[in-house]
Amino acid sequence: MNRRWLIFLLALTTVLLAALSTGSMFYYVVSVTMAVMLLLSFLSAVITLYSAQIGFQMPTVTVRRTESLPMQISVRHRCPLPVAALYLTLSLPEDSSTVDELVISPRPFFTTSLKYMLKCPHRGVYQVGVDTLWVSDVFGLFTLRRVIDDRSIVLTVQPNVDEITALDLASGENGPESMARNTDDMASPSAVRAYVEGDSLKKVHWKLTMRKRELIVRQYEEAARPDTLIMMDCGLMNTTREMALDVEDTMCEVAAAVALSQLRAGFPVRMPLSSKNPMDVSGQSLADFGRFLTALTEGRFDGENPFESVLELETRRLSRSGGAVIITQRMSTQISDMALRMKRNGLKVRLYWISDSQRAEAMGMLMRLSGMGVSVKRVSPLCDWKERNLAS
């Protein structure tokens, strides 16, 4: 109900009192007409509200961020009485509190369809659908509301993935990088075969050679290639909600680009996510990239531990790592020192600072890291992902 209904009810009461006071047939006809209008208006709104059927279809439930997705909405009701309009309140994939309102005027017993372009500005998993239905009668006396709360479509908005140059972990002579040069694991012989010119004499199986009177060499398991460690700051952000979403999107897209480039180059990748519910994602080949994309789509930035503590913990477990990629929205002295320590331990280190700021202190840290051999890059979260240059 609304204010117009109260005014109409007051006018009806006044006309009815005038009819009773004067006995005039004119006032009786007017009051009866107004009462019928009031009753029909209420019945049309109530019947339409509870007989309405709402359906929606989408061509796919998985899209990339910044894409728009057409959603087909159909409405049908079984009320023969006319109504002014139906208002649908939609739940949208921007954040959990974002809604939009559609106005539709369907004919009785006919299905009316309309297309709504669903924007997907941020990555994540969203429940999309209709929250509430409002119905207004033709006279505008009643506007009734019904809670639908039908969010049956689960929409997955994945991060966009850039093409970047991979960290080449096969070069170098020091530290974990040198492990990539060992094509055989000398501690794990797996089989024997006939000698081929060029084989090292260290591989010759002398006892078997004497027995078979031909050179037999041992075969060894191929040594695992050094992996790439992706460390992303999943801590809470002290900024506005909209800015935090932009930063989260950018960080996830940088991490996805790094993981894709390393897996495509043949290097295993490990990505520990230190959110409130931590997880450790790993992959050996390009076929495993879906794990990283899923984790970065569903991941939350609600970690309670400082990122410096996470870096310190991961630094102790770098025996198999040949490279480290640090992705953070904050630049501190501790993070800078940790990156340099990894570099001194023989790792190839790349650092992405996700910020639109150009603070002198932070820029000085980046210059210092670059001078010490760490690959650094500042990425603005306000820049469109197609215009980014993630090559360091």
C-alpha positions in Angstrom: 0.0 0.0 0.0 1.0 3.6 -0.5 0.0 7.2 0.3 -2.3 7.3 -2.7 -4.3 4.4 -1.3 -4.8 6.4 2.0 -5.9 9.5 0.1 -8.3 7.4 -2.0 -9.7 5.8 1.1 -10.2 9.2 2.8 -12.1 10.4 -0.4 -14.3 7.3 -0.4 -15.2 7.8 3.2 -16.0 11.5 2.6 -18.3 10.6 -0.4 -20.0 7.9 1.6 -20.7 10.2 4.5 -22.1 12.8 2.0 -24.4 10.1 0.6 -25.6 9.1 4.0 -26.1 12.7 5.0 -27.9 13.9 1.9 -29.5 10.7 0.6 -28.4 11.7 -2.9 -28.2 8.9 -5.4 -25.3 10.5 -7.1 -23.1 10.2 -4.0 -24.1 6.6 -3.6 -23.1 5.8 -7.2 -19.8 7.5 -6.8 -19.0 5.8 -3.5 -20.0 2.3 -4.9 -17.8 3.0 -8.0 -14.9 4.0 -5.8 -15.3 0.9 -3.6 -15.3 -1.4 -6.7 -12.2 0.4 -7.9 -10.5 -0.2 -4.6 -11.5 -3.8 -4.5 -10.5 -4.6 -8.1 -7.2 -2.8 -7.6 -6.4 -4.9 -4.6 -7.5 -8.2 -6.2 -5.5 -7.5 -9.4 -2.3 -6.8 -7.4 -2.7 -9.8 -5.1 -3.6 -12.3 -7.8 -0.8 -11.1 -10.1 1.7 -11.1 -7.3 1.1 -14.8 -6.2 0.3 -16.2 -9.7 3.5 -14.7 -11.3 6.0 -17.2 -12.5 9.6 -16.0 -13.2 12.2 -17.9 -15.1 15.7 -17.0 -16.3 18.3 -18.6 -18.6 21.9 -17.9 -19.3 24.0 -19.3 -22.2 26.9 -20.1 -19.8 27.7 -19.9 -16.1 31.4 -19.3 -16.5 32.8 -16.1 -17.9 36.0 -14.0 -17.6 36.1 -10.8 -15.7 34.9 -7.6 -17.5 32.7 -9.6 -19.8 29.0 -9.1 -20.2 26.6 -12.0 -20.2 23.0 -11.9 -21.6 20.4 -13.2 -19.2 16.9 -14.1 -20.6 14.2 -13.3 -18.1 10.6 -14.6 -18.6 7.5 -13.5 -16.7 4.0 -15.0 -16.8 0.9 -14.4 -14.6 -2.7 -15.7 -14.6 -4.6 -12.7 -13.5 -7.3 -11.5 -16.0 -7.4 -8.1 -14.3 -5.0 -5.4 -15.6 -2.0 -4.3 -13.7 0.3 -1.4 -14.3 3.7 -3.1 -14.1 5.8 -5.7 -12.4 9.1 -4.7 -10.8 11.9 -7.3 -10.4 14.8 -6.8 -8.1 17.8 -8.7 -9.3 20.9 -9.9 -7.5 24.0 -9.1 -9.6 27.6 -10.3 -9.6 29.3 -7.2 -8.5 29.2 -7.8 -4.8 26.7 -9.4 -2.4 24.8 -6.2 -1.8 24.4 -5.0 -5.4 20.9 -5.1 -6.8 19.1 -3.7 -9.9 15.5 -3.2 -10.7 13.7 -4.2 -13.9 10.2 -3.0 -15.0 8.0 -5.3 -17.1 4.4 -5.2 -18.2 3.3 -8.7 -19.2 -0.1 -9.6 -20.7 -2.3 -12.1 -18.7 -1.7 -15.8 -19.5 1.2 -14.9 -21.9 4.9 -15.2 -21.3 6.8 -12.0 -21.7 10.6 -12.2 -22.1 13.3 -9.6 -22.0 17.1 -9.7 -22.2 19.3 -8.2 -19.5 23.0 -7.7 -20.0 24.7 -8.9 -16.9 28.0 -7.1 -16.2 30.8 -9.0 -14.4 33.3 -6.4 -13.2 35.0 -8.6 -10.5 36.2 -12.2 -10.2 34.4 -14.5 -7.8 31.5 -17.0 -7.5 28.1 -15.3 -7.3 24.5 -16.5 -6.8 22.5 -14.6 -9.4 18.7 -14.4 -9.6 15.6 -12.5 -8.5 15.3 -11.2 -5.0 11.9 -9.6 -4.8 8.8 -8.9 -7.0 6.7 -5.8 -6.8 3.3 -5.4 -8.4 1.4 -2.1 -8.9 -2.3 -1.9 -10.0 -3.5 0.3 -12.9 -4.7 3.0 -10.5 -1.5 3.1 -8.5 -3.4 2.5 -5.3 -1.5 -0.6 -4.2 2.1 -1.7 -4.6 2.6 -5.1 -3.1 5.8 -6.9 -2.5 6.7 -10.6 -2.5 10.1 -12.0 -1.6 11.3 -14.5 -4.3 14.9 -15.0 -3.1 15.6 -17.3 -6.1 19.3 -17.2 -6.7 19.5 -20.6 -8.4 22.2 -19.6 -11.0 25.7 -19.9 -9.7 27.9 -17.7 -11.9 31.7 -18.1 -11.9 33.7 -15.0 -13.0 37.3 -16.0 -13.6 40.3 -13.7 -13.7 41.6 -12.6 -17.1 45.0 -14.1 -18.0 47.7 -12.2 -19.7 50.5 -13.6 -21.8 53.9 -12.9 -20.1 57.5 -14.1 -20.4 58.3 -17.0 -18.1 61.1 -17.0 -15.6 63.9 -19.1 -17.2 64.9 -21.4 -14.4 67.1 -23.6 -16.5 70.0 -21.1 -16.6 72.5 -20.2 -14.0 75.2 -22.0 -12.1 74.4 -21.3 -8.4 71.8 -22.4 -6.0 68.6 -24.3 -6.8 68.8 -23.1 -10.5 71.6 -25.6 -11.1 69.4 -28.5 -10.4 67.7 -28.0 -13.7 71.0 -28.9 -15.4 71.0 -32.4 -13.9 69.0 -34.5 -16.4 69.5 -37.7 -14.3 69.0 -38.5 -10.7 72.2 -40.5 -9.9 70.7 -41.9 -6.7 67.8 -43.5 -8.5 68.8 -46.1 -11.2 65.7 -47.4 -12.8 66.9 -49.8 -15.7 69.8 -50.8 -17.9 70.4 -50.6 -21.6 73.1 -51.1 -24.2 76.0 -48.6 -24.3 75.5 -45.7 -26.8 78.4 -43.6 -28.0 78.6 -40.5 -25.9 77.4 -42.2 -22.7 79.4 -41.4 -19.6 81.7 -44.2 -18.3 80.3 -43.4 -14.8 77.0 -45.0 -15.9 78.6 -48.3 -17.0 77.3 -51.3 -15.1 80.7 -53.2 -14.9 79.4 -56.4 -13.4 76.7 -56.9 -15.9 79.1 -55.8 -18.7 81.6 -58.6 -17.7 78.7 -61.1 -17.6 77.2 -60.2 -21.0 80.5 -59.3 -22.6 79.1 -56.0 -23.9 78.9 -52.5 -22.5 75.8 -52.1 -20.4 74.9 -48.7 -18.8 72.5 -47.8 -16.0 69.5 -45.7 -16.7 68.4 -43.2 -14.1 65.2 -41.4 -13.4 65.0 -37.9 -14.8 65.5 -35.3 -12.1 62.5 -33.1 -11.3 62.7 -29.6 -12.7 62.9 -26.8 -10.2 59.5 -25.3 -9.4 58.3 -21.7 -9.2 56.9 -20.4 -5.9 54.1 -17.8 -6.3 53.6 -15.9 -3.0 50.5 -13.6 -3.0 49.6 -11.3 -0.2 46.1 -12.5 0.9 45.8 -10.2 3.9 43.0 -7.8 4.6 43.2 -4.4 2.8 42.7 -1.1 4.6 40.9 0.7 1.8 37.4 1.2 0.3 35.5 -1.9 -0.8 35.5 -0.9 -4.5 39.3 -0.2 -4.4 39.9 -3.5 -2.6 38.0 -5.4 -5.3 40.1 -3.8 -8.0 43.3 -4.7 -6.2 42.2 -8.3 -5.6 41.3 -8.7 -9.3 44.7 -7.4 -10.4 46.6 -9.6 -7.9 44.8 -12.7 -9.0 45.3 -11.9 -12.7 49.0 -11.4 -12.2 49.2 -14.7 -10.3 47.3 -16.5 -13.0 49.5 -15.0 -15.8 52.7 -16.1 -13.9 51.3 -19.6 -13.3 50.3 -20.0 -16.9 53.7 -18.9 -18.3 55.7 -21.1 -15.9 53.5 -24.2 -16.6 53.6 -23.6 -20.3 57.5 -23.4 -20.1 57.5 -26.8 -18.4 58.3 -25.7 -14.8 56.2 -26.9 -11.9 54.4 -24.2 -9.9 53.4 -24.1 -6.2 51.2 -21.3 -4.9 50.4 -21.2 -1.2 47.4 -18.9 -0.4 47.5 -17.6 3.2 43.8 -16.6 3.5 41.7 -17.4 6.6 41.2 -20.9 5.2 44.7 -21.5 3.7 45.4 -23.7 0.7 48.4 -24.9 -1.2 47.9 -25.2 -5.0 50.5 -27.0 -7.1 50.8 -28.2 -10.7 53.3 -30.0 -12.8 52.1 -29.2 -16.3 49.8 -27.0 -18.4 47.0 -29.5 -17.8 47.0 -28.4 -14.1 46.4 -24.7 -14.8 42.7 -25.1 -14.0 43.5 -25.7 -10.4 45.2 -22.3 -10.2 42.4 -20.6 -12.0 39.8 -22.1 -9.7 41.7 -21.2 -6.6 42.3 -17.6 -7.7 38.6 -17.3 -8.7 37.3 -18.5 -5.3 40.1 -17.2 -3.1 39.4 -14.7 -0.4 41.6 -11.9 0.9 41.0 -12.3 4.6 44.3 -13.6 5.9 45.1 -12.7 9.4 48.9 -13.4 9.4 51.2 -10.6 8.2 52.6 -11.3 4.7 56.1 -10.9 6.1 55.5 -13.9 8.3 54.2 -15.9 5.3 57.4 -15.0 3.3 59.6 -16.0 6.2 57.8 -19.4 6.5 58.0 -20.1 2.8 61.7 -19.1 2.6 62.5 -22.1 4.8 61.0 -24.5 2.3 62.8 -23.5 -0.9 65.0 -26.5 -1.4 63.2 -27.5 -4.7 62.4 -23.9 -5.9 64.3 -22.3 -8.7 62.3 -19.1 -8.8 60.0 -17.0 -6.6 57.3 -14.5 -7.6 56.1 -12.1 -4.9 52.8 -10.3 -5.5 51.8 -7.7 -2.9 49.7 -4.5 -2.5 52.1 -3.3 0.2 55.8 -2.5 0.0 57.7 -2.7 3.2 61.4 -3.0 4.2 60.8 -6.5 5.4 59.3 -7.6 2.1 62.2 -6.0 0.2 64.8 -7.7 2.5 63.1 -11.0 2.0 63.2 -10.7 -1.8 66.9 -9.9 -1.6 67.5 -12.9 0.7 65.9 -15.2 -1.8 68.0 -13.7 -4.6 71.2 -14.3 -2.6 70.1 -17.9 -2.1 70.3 -18.4 -5.8 66.6 -18.0 -6.8 65.4 -15.9 -9.6 63.0 -13.4 -8.0 60.3 -11.3 -9.5 58.2 -8.9 -7.5 54.9 -7.3 -8.5 53.7 -4.3 -6.5 50.0 -3.8 -7.1 49.4 -0.1 -6.5 48.6 3.1 -8.2 50.8 5.0 -5.7 54.2 6.4 -6.5 55.4 6.9 -2.9 59.1 7.9 -2.9 59.9 5.3 -0.2 58.3 2.5 -2.1 59.8 3.5 -5.5 63.2 3.7 -3.8 62.8 0.1 -2.6 61.9 -1.0 -6.1 65.0 0.7 -7.6 67.2 -0.9 -4.9 65.7 -4.4 -5.7 66.2 -3.8 -9.4 69.8 -2.8 -8.9 70.4 -6.0 -6.9 69.1 -8.2 -9.7 65.4 -8.6 -8.7 62.9 -8.2 -11.5 60.4 -5.6 -10.3 57.1 -4.2 -11.7 54.5 -1.8 -10.5 51.0 -2.6 -11.7 48.1 -0.2 -11.3 44.8 -1.8 -10.3 43.0 1.1 -12.1 44.5 0.1 -15.5 42.5 -2.0 -17.8 43.9 -5.5 -17.9 44.3 -5.4 -21.7 46.6 -2.4 -21.4 48.9 -3.9 -18.7 52.4 -4.7 -19.5 53.4 -7.4 -17.0 56.7 -8.1 -18.6 59.4 -7.1 -16.2 
